[in-house]
Amino acid sequence: MEVIKLSYPENDDYLKYVIQKQEKGVAVDCGSVVLKKGQVLPFKTLDAHEITYLVSGKLKVITKDRNEKVMNQGDLIYLNKDEIRKTETLEDSKILFFLFKET
């Protein structure tokens, strides 16, 4: 068991890994992100399934097939590793994410 204090990126970084573990064929990453209003993360996929919790702020997540969701403070989203998506930051936001992939 391990307890780690949640922290956020500093300076010009937008992403910080808080926990990175690999056990029994599964890699788990947990990290935090800080995005400024108006910032856009372009269309992309990841090599892992993602669960994201919006700690504060407001985001719009759009998939390549035009599925669009607005996330508000306290919302969770699950994204399959194959979903092509982009994120638009509607308000300054703090995010906690979890990535899961087979190794």
C-alpha positions as CSV (number, residue, x, y, z in Angstrom):
1,M,0.0,0.0,0.0
2,E,1.2,3.5,-0.8
3,V,-0.4,6.9,-0.1
4,I,0.7,9.7,-2.3
5,K,-0.3,13.4,-2.1
6,L,-2.0,14.7,-5.2
7,S,0.0,17.5,-6.8
8,Y,-0.2,19.4,-10.0
9,P,2.3,20.4,-12.7
10,E,4.3,23.5,-12.1
11,N,6.0,26.1,-14.4
12,D,5.3,25.5,-18.1
13,D,4.4,21.8,-17.8
14,Y,0.8,20.8,-18.2
15,L,1.1,17.2,-17.2
16,K,2.6,15.4,-14.1
17,Y,2.7,11.7,-13.5
18,V,1.8,11.0,-9.8
19,I,1.8,7.2,-9.8
20,Q,3.2,4.7,-12.4
21,K,2.9,1.0,-11.6
22,Q,3.3,-2.2,-13.5
23,E,1.9,-5.5,-12.1
24,K,0.6,-8.8,-13.4
25,G,0.4,-7.7,-17.0
26,V,-1.2,-4.3,-16.4
27,A,0.4,-0.9,-16.4
28,V,-1.4,1.8,-14.5
29,D,-0.5,5.5,-14.7
30,C,-2.2,8.2,-12.7
31,G,-1.4,11.9,-13.2
32,S,-2.6,15.4,-13.1
33,V,-3.1,18.0,-15.8
34,V,-3.6,21.8,-15.7
35,L,-5.2,23.4,-18.7
36,K,-5.9,27.1,-19.3
37,K,-9.1,28.4,-20.8
38,G,-8.9,28.3,-24.6
39,Q,-6.3,25.6,-24.7
40,V,-7.0,22.8,-27.2
41,L,-5.5,19.3,-27.2
42,P,-5.7,18.2,-30.8
43,F,-7.2,14.9,-32.1
44,K,-5.3,11.9,-30.8
45,T,-5.5,8.4,-29.4
46,L,-3.6,6.8,-26.6
47,D,-2.2,3.4,-26.2
48,A,-4.2,2.9,-23.0
49,H,-7.8,3.1,-21.8
50,E,-8.4,6.4,-19.9
51,I,-10.6,7.4,-17.0
52,T,-10.5,11.2,-16.3
53,Y,-11.9,13.1,-13.4
54,L,-12.4,16.8,-13.7
55,V,-11.4,18.3,-10.4
56,S,-12.3,21.8,-11.4
57,G,-13.2,23.8,-14.5
58,K,-15.1,22.9,-17.7
59,L,-14.0,20.9,-20.8
60,K,-15.5,19.9,-24.1
61,V,-14.4,16.4,-25.4
62,I,-15.1,15.7,-29.0
63,T,-14.6,12.4,-30.8
64,K,-13.7,12.0,-34.5
65,D,-17.2,10.6,-35.1
66,R,-18.6,13.9,-33.8
67,N,-19.7,12.7,-30.4
68,E,-19.4,15.7,-28.1
69,K,-19.6,15.9,-24.3
70,V,-19.2,18.9,-22.0
71,M,-17.6,18.0,-18.7
72,N,-18.2,20.0,-15.5
73,Q,-16.4,19.9,-12.2
74,G,-16.9,16.5,-10.6
75,D,-17.6,14.6,-13.8
76,L,-15.8,11.4,-14.9
77,I,-15.3,10.3,-18.5
78,Y,-14.1,6.9,-19.9
79,L,-12.3,6.9,-23.2
80,N,-11.5,3.6,-25.0
81,K,-7.8,3.6,-26.2
82,D,-9.0,3.5,-29.8
83,E,-11.3,6.6,-29.6
84,I,-9.9,9.5,-31.5
85,R,-10.6,12.6,-29.5
86,K,-9.7,16.2,-28.9
87,T,-10.3,18.4,-25.8
88,E,-11.3,22.1,-25.7
89,T,-10.8,23.9,-22.4
90,L,-13.8,26.1,-21.7
91,E,-12.5,27.2,-18.2
92,D,-9.2,26.9,-16.4
93,S,-9.2,23.2,-15.4
94,K,-7.5,20.7,-13.1
95,I,-7.7,17.1,-14.1
96,L,-6.9,13.8,-12.6
97,F,-6.4,10.9,-15.0
98,F,-5.9,7.1,-14.9
99,L,-4.5,5.1,-17.8
100,F,-4.7,1.3,-18.0
101,K,-3.0,-0.9,-20.5
102,E,-1.9,-4.5,-20.9
103,T,1.8,-5.1,-20.9
